[in-house]
Structures are given as C-alpha cells and as structure tokens.
Amino acid sequence: MKAGMTLLLSFILAALMTPENVSVPPTIPRESGSIVVWDEHHDQRWTAEWTMQSAVENGRPAVRFTEVGRGYYYPYTQPVRWSVTAIWVADSSFYPLRFERTITDMNGKPIGSERKTFDPPKHTVRFERKRENGAVETRDFQAPADTVTVEGIAGVLSFLPFDRWKPSSIHFLTNEPRLVEMKVQMKGKERIKTPAGEFECYRVELVPDLGVLNIVRSLAPNAQFWFSTSSRHFFVRYEGPENGAGSPHVIMELKDYQR
C-alpha cells in the first residue's frame, strides 16, 4: 500500500465500478483529514494529511486526492517526506487517470519520483520511476476496465455499495509494479477505535485471486479496509502491507477528519 490515504491501495473493476454497483454520487464531497501509521509493534512509522475534492479533467468530471506525509516509509531506511496527487475520472463510474508522487529527504532534497498515466480509450497505463541516482524505469501495461491503483484507493472505495453488497474482483496495479487480480470481499461489521474516535465500520478485504498460481499470494498479500457505517462511508482504518510485497505490515488509522 503506498502512501497513506493515497496509501491508501486503489480499485475499480468493470463489475465493481459499473453504475449499478458503485455509481458516482451527484456531488463529490470535499473532505480532508490526517492519518497515523504504526508497525506491528505499535511503534509509529509516519503520518500524513490528505484531501479529496471534485475536479475537471479535459472537460470530464473527476475527483482529486492529495497527500503530504513524513516519516519512515519503505523502502527508505532514513526518514523521508513525500507528496502525492491522484486524479480519477468520476462521471458514470470511477477510473484511474493520473498519479504523481515525489519523495525528498527531510531537508527537501529530491530522492525519487513515481508517475502512473492511464489512457482510458486504449486501456493502457505507463509507469515511470526516477531514482536518486537519476536512473529512470519505464514500463507499459494493459489496464482492463476494472484496474485500480494505490493512490486514492481509500477515497474511491468509500463509495462502495456496502448496504447492497455484491462479490467483485478487480485488477490491482501494485507499486512493484505488477498487475494482480484481487477479490473484494465484505467481512461484516466491527467497532473500531482510532485516534479520531470510535466508529461502527464495515470491513472490506482485498484477497489475491490465486487460481493455480499460489505464488501470487506472496506478490500481493491481503489488505483490509474499514469504512464507517454512517451515511458517508469515510475511511477509518487500513491493515496490510505498507508498499507492496516484502514491505512491513502496518496499521493505518484515521487521526482527524473534516467534511
């Protein structure tokens, strides 16, 4: 799971994001908040502030997510800072469009960047990563209509039809990068206590669709999200890998929320 709220994984699939299953609301709510992330020993790793608001991209309705974070974040061994901008198309359904992340050291020196650019008509995505030494990695993928990505995922998932749930699958673009098919499962309701307060929540789990390839589980471990059961199903908690396979298992919790 990459960076926070926009660390927050990502999602949509033809079946999942069809108008009858996860339709875009008439008005995208303008929201902001902060999160805190702990390791499995409950030591704090990093914190971040996030925003979500409506936008327009090439004349089409869209939703824009931002995140600004700092702390210890895999794979960096020293504390870092980062900023993320994520744009999703938001007309009849959601679809990832453009994502950019920049990483610096604590003094502001650039040490890396990542960019994902989707081409909806062609169902393709280009992944670009620039490292501190100047090396650039570029990869192109086919991106089925149900493809989702980490950046902005918690915000988009909050629009799932929790009260009329249907089992779904998605293709998830990890930050290795790798395209993996995942099942989206409803695991019931739980009461969750976070720094922002105590909330009744729906728990949603993303599970690798293994088929005959058991190796997929190590490439894309399970990830769990909790969303409030209130009329606006805002993000409350995440538990799973911090940044893809091999990264630390973390717990991300809502620290503050404004609408």
Secondary structure by P-SEA (a helix, b strand, c coil): ccccccccccccccccccccccccccccccccbbbbbbcccccccccccbbbbbbccccccbbbbbbbbbcccccccccccbbbbbbbbcccbbbbcbbbbbbbccccccccbbbbbbbccccbbbbbbbccccbbbbbbbbcccccccccccccccccccccccccbbbbbbcccbbbbbbbbbbcbbbbbbccccccbbbbbbbbbcccccccccccccbbbbbbbccccccccccccccccccccbbbbbbccccc
